[in-house]
Amino acid sequence: MVKIIIYTGLSLSFDEAKEILDNHDDVEVIYKKPIKRGDLGLAIKEHPDIIGIIDGVFHQNSAVAHREILKAIDEGITVVGSSSMGALRASELDTLGMKGIGYVYEQYATGKVTSDDDVAVMLDSETLEQLSEPLINMEYTFTKAVKENIITEDEKNELLSIAKSTFYPKRNYAQTLNSSKLDDDTKNRLVTFIRFCEDIKKEDAKSLIRYITRVIE
């Protein structure tokens, strides 16, 4: 029996995660809310084979510490990270045994992104509803919008400047666009583009779970 613990719920809901990887005869999968400091010590006592870290808290509680992850690795547990806290910690510990997955991890690992503010969001701690937009999603979306000729490079830079100067719990597309100098036609086209653009944190979370699925096959 392979036991897997995955911390998610924000970037990817439990139900969405279970569509990719759920319990079956030889696999037990336990989905937990975003990780906080101290959670890994309890998780180790459950003797998992694999731990996937997608979401974690930044400001509501103390963030998961590097030493907690290293202890899990020392115990022989495979630790994989993506999307949010998982991507951040993986970029810091990938030379020490933690596996990073996806676009957000690559952004941190290459130094293109350095601040945890880029993945921070405001959430409802009970429902895990996302109440703000992560900066890394916005940058990804606006960059794609430039490639699709929806906005110019200068317009992208203005939008990102507004988003970066906004405290993360209040950061969202509507506020950013309304504070910009974009004309109404451009705003409308951009809103439509945003509506159909992929959520890169969610896509990275799915990639992590698919990776684990391949590992246990």
C-alpha positions in Angstrom: 0.0 0.0 0.0 1.4 3.4 -1.0 0.3 6.3 1.2 0.2 9.8 -0.2 -0.5 13.1 1.6 -1.2 16.2 -0.5 -1.7 19.7 0.9 -4.0 21.6 -1.4 -7.5 23.0 -1.5 -6.8 26.5 -2.8 -4.9 26.2 -6.0 -6.8 23.0 -6.7 -9.9 21.8 -4.8 -10.0 18.3 -3.3 -12.6 17.2 -5.7 -10.6 18.4 -8.7 -7.5 16.6 -7.3 -9.4 13.4 -6.8 -10.4 13.4 -10.4 -6.7 12.8 -11.2 -5.6 10.7 -8.2 -7.9 9.0 -5.7 -7.8 6.0 -3.4 -7.7 2.6 -5.0 -6.7 -0.9 -3.9 -2.9 -0.2 -3.7 -3.0 3.6 -3.0 -4.3 5.7 -0.1 -4.5 9.4 -0.8 -5.1 11.9 2.0 -5.9 15.5 1.0 -5.3 18.1 3.6 -5.8 21.9 3.8 -2.9 24.3 3.1 0.2 23.4 5.1 1.4 25.3 8.1 4.3 25.0 10.4 4.1 21.8 12.5 1.9 19.9 10.0 4.8 17.9 8.6 5.8 16.6 12.0 2.3 15.1 12.4 2.3 13.9 8.8 5.5 11.9 9.3 3.8 10.0 12.1 1.3 8.8 9.5 4.2 7.1 7.6 3.5 8.4 4.1 5.6 7.4 1.1 5.0 10.7 -0.7 4.1 14.2 0.4 2.9 16.7 -2.1 2.9 20.4 -1.1 0.8 22.7 -3.2 -0.7 25.3 -1.0 0.5 26.6 2.3 -0.2 29.5 4.6 2.1 32.6 4.6 0.7 35.1 7.0 -2.3 33.6 8.8 0.1 31.1 10.6 3.8 30.4 10.4 4.8 28.9 7.1 6.2 25.4 6.9 9.9 25.5 7.8 12.7 24.2 5.7 13.9 21.9 8.5 10.5 20.2 8.6 10.7 19.3 4.9 14.3 18.1 5.2 13.3 15.9 8.2 10.6 14.3 6.0 13.2 13.7 3.2 15.6 12.3 5.8 12.9 9.8 6.8 12.9 8.5 3.2 9.7 10.3 2.2 9.5 11.7 -1.4 8.5 15.4 -1.1 7.2 17.2 -4.2 6.2 20.9 -4.5 4.3 23.1 -7.0 2.1 26.1 -7.5 2.4 28.1 -4.3 4.2 27.3 -1.1 5.2 24.0 -2.6 6.9 25.8 -5.5 8.6 28.3 -3.2 10.0 25.7 -0.9 11.0 23.3 -3.7 13.1 26.1 -5.3 14.9 26.5 -2.0 15.4 22.8 -1.4 15.7 21.2 -4.8 19.4 20.6 -4.3 18.6 18.9 -1.0 16.1 16.3 -2.3 12.8 18.1 -2.8 11.3 17.8 -6.2 9.8 20.9 -7.9 7.1 20.8 -10.6 5.7 23.4 -13.0 5.9 27.0 -14.2 5.8 28.7 -10.8 8.6 26.5 -9.4 10.7 27.3 -12.5 10.1 31.0 -12.0 11.4 30.8 -8.4 14.2 28.3 -9.3 15.6 30.6 -12.0 15.3 33.7 -9.9 12.8 35.4 -12.1 10.5 35.6 -9.1 11.9 36.0 -5.6 9.1 37.1 -3.3 6.5 35.0 -1.6 4.1 37.9 -2.2 3.9 36.7 -5.9 1.9 33.6 -4.9 0.2 35.0 -1.8 -3.6 35.2 -1.8 -6.3 36.1 0.7 -8.5 33.1 1.5 -11.5 32.0 3.5 -9.9 29.6 6.0 -13.1 27.6 6.3 -14.2 27.2 2.7 -10.7 27.8 1.2 -12.4 30.2 -1.2 -9.8 32.4 -2.9 -10.6 36.1 -2.2 -7.8 37.8 -4.2 -5.6 37.1 -7.2 -2.0 35.9 -7.0 0.5 38.2 -8.7 2.2 35.3 -10.5 -1.1 34.4 -12.2 -1.6 38.0 -13.3 1.9 38.3 -14.7 1.4 35.1 -16.6 -1.9 36.2 -18.0 -0.8 39.7 -19.0 2.3 38.3 -20.6 0.2 36.0 -22.7 -2.1 38.9 -23.5 0.8 40.7 -25.0 1.7 37.7 -27.2 -2.0 37.6 -28.4 -1.9 41.4 -29.2 -4.6 42.2 -26.6 -2.3 44.7 -24.8 1.1 46.2 -25.5 4.2 45.6 -23.5 3.9 49.1 -21.9 0.3 48.4 -20.9 1.4 45.2 -19.3 4.0 47.0 -17.4 1.5 49.5 -16.1 -0.9 46.8 -15.0 1.8 44.9 -13.2 3.0 48.0 -11.5 -0.5 48.6 -10.2 -0.9 45.0 -9.1 2.5 44.9 -7.3 1.8 48.1 -5.4 -1.5 46.7 -4.2 -1.5 44.8 -0.8 -2.1 41.1 -1.7 -5.4 40.7 0.0 -6.9 43.4 -2.2 -5.2 42.4 -5.4 -7.6 41.4 -8.2 -8.1 41.9 -11.9 -11.0 44.3 -11.6 -9.2 46.7 -9.2 -6.1 46.6 -11.4 -7.9 47.3 -14.7 -10.0 50.0 -13.2 -6.9 51.8 -11.9 -5.1 51.6 -15.2 -5.2 54.0 -18.2 -6.4 51.4 -20.6 -9.2 52.5 -22.9 -12.6 50.8 -22.5 -12.3 48.7 -25.6 -8.9 47.3 -24.5 -10.3 46.6 -21.1 -13.2 44.7 -22.5 -11.0 42.6 -24.7 -8.6 41.9 -21.9 -11.5 40.9 -19.5 -12.7 38.4 -22.1 -9.1 37.1 -22.5 -8.7 36.7 -18.7 -11.9 34.8 -18.4 -10.6 32.0 -20.7 -6.9 32.1 -19.8 -5.7 29.1 -17.8 -5.0 29.5 -14.1 -1.3 28.7 -14.0 -1.2 27.8 -10.3 -4.0 25.3 -10.9 -2.3 23.8 -13.9 0.9 23.4 -11.9 -1.1 21.6 -9.1 -2.6 19.2 -11.6 0.9 18.6 -13.0 2.2 17.7 -9.5 -0.6 15.2 -9.0 0.0 13.7 -12.5 3.7 13.4 -11.6 2.8 11.5 -8.4 0.5 9.3 -10.4 3.3 8.4 -12.8 5.7 7.7 -9.8 3.4 5.1 -8.3 2.5 3.3 -11.5 
